[in-house]
Amino acid sequence: MRPILLTTFAALLFGVTPFASFAASVGARPTATANPSIVLVDGWWEQEHREQPARDGYFRLPPRRVAEYNRLQAEINQLQRQRTEIDLRLARALRAQHEMLGMGDRDRR
């Protein structure tokens, strides 16, 4: 009786585990807490739920328009990086002001 229980337990344990880990890896998306310097942001295609029409339109563009589109995307990326850096600098400056006045994080409630 005991070997049957052990075998059943082992079969259940090893039979279910691969499916559970597979489902978690497919469904889970990395979070910013794993690496706070990485911010996951969907592009406008994803935000407007228009991935396929936008993708189709992009691949139909003539080469000159593709270059212009890519230039605009590079400019958008640069501006977003600048915005992120400015936000970080603002947060650091505000935190420094709070600390100077003795109102650090633990004192704010």
Steps between C-alpha positions, in 0.01 A plus 500: 500500500778742590686468165174572317445819700857611442473429129168683476639798689812510279289474184276784612791716607706456186204475267345833600811706563607552136154626406483739793840649425420526130174683565669741737780577257262568214249709693732693727661816377819633658438786736695817553574387855727228359718776356385852592709656223285327238159647431269283294288717275278401214524709185201682361416198284444292813339779702238552229463123442584546132806278468403320181370800297800710606743218417337449159511874430866521600601221263307665214689829536744590224867502608517880536198503730642207703815706557290800608288282731813349656652848545186615680508188721863568588406858594210373714732252674754775571234733640364223722851430634542872571162509675600204716830664592327829585246314716784324685687827553183666632440212740859516627479877551169472687636218714808713583277791600294272725813363662640852556186587694507175695198362320642179353291208369443354846359831626243537219167329577 
